[in-house]
Structure formats: structure tokens, C-alpha cells
């Protein structure tokens, strides 16, 4: 069964600095999707970034980028120029792309990010 | 589209009472998920549907929990009887697939229902 592990329960970063959140996963599949979701205090789950396993290029969305290491099964999120609004829980998630009985999203336990002014 | 709509936003009920949570997925989405979030266990998948058919309900804690999806635009999660340990935030999410391959693979989440059982 696929698993997603986030080893950092909490992280802290100074405003305007860069922080990296770690995620590892376990799967026997070669094709899959990985995601980072943000959950601010409002509790709304917001998609931050998505990576397709067959693409070697790391995904980037403005200040958010990933370091996808397929062989190591590692998928870290880098937040550059951190802002106070980035303070939230961040969840790493995995999804098998072919739906059916394996079509669910599997989440890690989350990392709580604090941003200091 | 208004996104995934869940109701109610908050529910406080007494132990032993029946609780029904409701979800309207994004129009056209064919996957629907129910998750439960607690501090201790994080986000747990309870059940998910594909084309209104339950695919995996192995995450449903026990027989007190049941979920239905009578049509493509509505799903319910029912707890009967409710217990204090059921207190959590319950999320509904939906996503879209295209034939045999899941496209737009991210799930879109509702605002969640915070359930408190006293």
C-alpha cells in the first residue's frame, strides 16, 4: 500500500526567508501524481502545487517550487520569500492516476508552518 | 462553479443522536471523497465514490457510519448513534477523471463540517 510521510510536525521561518518542507512516499508504481495542499486556519484545503511523476522537470508556482527525486521517493516543497499568509498546515499527498480501486488521495500527517515577522 | 458545498458548517449534537452531513460536489466531477480530520490521526479517508458507486469504504470506522451517493450531485455521511470520539472536522472533496486516466487529478475540498458530540 502506498504511504506518505512528513517527518517535520512543525517548522518555523522568518518572513522573507526560504523554508523547505519534506515529504517522502512509498509506492511500487512508476506513474503517479504528487501534491502539496495548504490548510490555513480557515481550514479550507487549497492546492499549492502538483507534480506528475513522468515529468522530470520540477513544478513551480510563483514562490512555491518542489524538489522531486523520483528514485529517492522524495518530494519537498520550497517556499521562497515567505509571507505571513503562508502560515498554515501543509499536507503532502499522493494519487495513483488511473482511478478505479486505487483512485483515492493519500495524505501525510502534515507540517505546521509558522512565519515570524 | 461554487465549488464543493458542505452543510452544515458546524454541528453540535448529544451522544446517541443521529448526525447527517451533506455534500454537493462540483458539477461534472465523478469522484467524491469523505475525509475525517483530527489532531491525533490527521486526515483519514473514510470512503470514496466513483460515478456514485462506493469504491473503498475500508476507512469507515464502524457500523455506526454510513455514506450514500444517490445521484451525481449529492452525498451524505451519517453517524448513528454518535459518540464523543466522533468529534472531528469532516471534509468532502471531489475530482474529475477522463476515461481510464484521471485528469485534473487534484481533489477540490469543501469547507468542512466541524462536528462536536457532547
Interface residues (C-beta under 8 A of the other chain):
Chain A: X33 X35 X43 X44 X45 X47 X50 X91 X95 X96 X97 X98 X99 X100 X101 X103 X104 X105 X106 X107 X108 X109 X110
Chain B: X31 X33 X35 X42 X43 X45 X48 X50 X55 X56 X89 X91 X93 X97 X100 X101 X102 X105 X106 X107 X108 X109 X111 X112 X114
